[in-house]
Amino acid sequence: MEYALLTTLVQCQWLIRRELHPLAMEFVYAAPADDRPHREAFGCDVRFNAVANRMLISAADLAMPLPTHHATLGEMQEHLLDDQLDLLGQTTTSSLVCAEIARRLQHGEPRRQDVASGLGLAERTLQRRLQEESESFQSLLDRTRRELAQQYLAEERHTLTAVADMLGFVDSSNFFRACKRWFGVPPAQYRARIWDGPTPLAA
């Protein structure tokens, strides 16, 4: 793990053509008897017994432009990678987007650029791939919310307010309107229908 992160650091330095000093390094395992080799290699504070193996880099360094960036070549390589992924039979972009939306919903309604970033894609690339699959970000957001609503409303332990929060709605009224659009009834009635079974139609 140390070697992998050190290699990543060296590659970053090569890309930006200058020294890069992380703010800190963290490793999940216990500290060695002597951590001087770690501090000398990374040139920063090294922490052990952490929750994850990771490298902390300042926002200023992350935002630094790459001297070797070439827009035309980058776009060509992106298309080549897309073709290779298609040949490998990768999961569709829309299914990956739905999974990323579901992961982010509890923190509020996710933005397209945030989902793209979470998938390691440029927003423009994400939009193009979804268009190729005849999908839109908004429709996938709505579909994911609907499927999760069905799951959450079937579980008695979740209050209606909690379900609205978990689906990323800013207030319950938006959730109620969405449920009427999805299921034809407000969430409480939909939940009752799930628990009690369908109500016979009156003659």
Residue pairs with C-beta under 8 A, 6 or more apart in sequence:
1 27
1 53
2 27
2 38
2 41
5 25
5 42
5 53
5 55
6 41
6 42
8 55
9 20
9 22
9 42
9 55
12 20
12 57
13 19
13 20
15 66
15 68
16 61
16 64
16 66
16 67
17 67
17 68
20 57
20 61
21 43
21 44
22 42
22 43
22 44
22 55
22 56
22 57
23 44
23 45
23 56
23 57
23 58
24 44
24 45
24 46
24 47
24 55
24 56
25 38
25 42
25 44
25 45
25 46
25 47
25 54
25 55
25 56
26 46
26 47
26 48
26 50
26 51
26 52
26 53
26 54
26 55
26 56
27 46
27 47
27 48
27 50
27 53
28 49
28 50
28 51
28 52
28 53
29 48
29 49
30 48
30 49
31 48
31 49
32 38
32 48
35 46
35 48
38 46
39 45
39 46
42 55
78 125
82 129
92 133
93 126
93 129
93 130
93 132
93 133
93 135
94 130
94 133
94 135
94 140
96 119
97 115
97 119
97 126
97 130
97 135
97 137
97 140
98 140
98 143
98 144
100 110
100 115
100 118
100 119
101 110
101 115
101 140
101 141
101 144
102 144
102 148
103 118
104 110
104 114
104 115
104 118
104 168
105 144
105 145
105 148
105 166
105 167
105 168
106 165
106 166
106 168
107 168
108 168
108 170
109 141
109 168
109 169
109 170
110 141
110 168
112 123
112 126
112 127
112 137
113 123
115 126
115 137
116 122
116 123
116 125
116 126
119 126
121 129
126 137
127 137
130 136
130 137
130 140
142 178
145 167
145 168
145 178
146 178
146 182
148 166
148 167
149 163
149 167
149 178
149 179
149 182
149 187
152 158
152 162
152 163
152 166
152 167
153 163
153 187
153 190
153 191
153 194
154 191
154 194
156 195
158 166
160 172
160 175
160 187
160 188
160 191
161 172
163 175
163 187
164 171
164 172
164 174
164 175
167 175
167 178
169 175
169 178
175 187
176 186
176 187
179 185
179 186
179 187
179 190
180 186
183 190
185 193
193 199
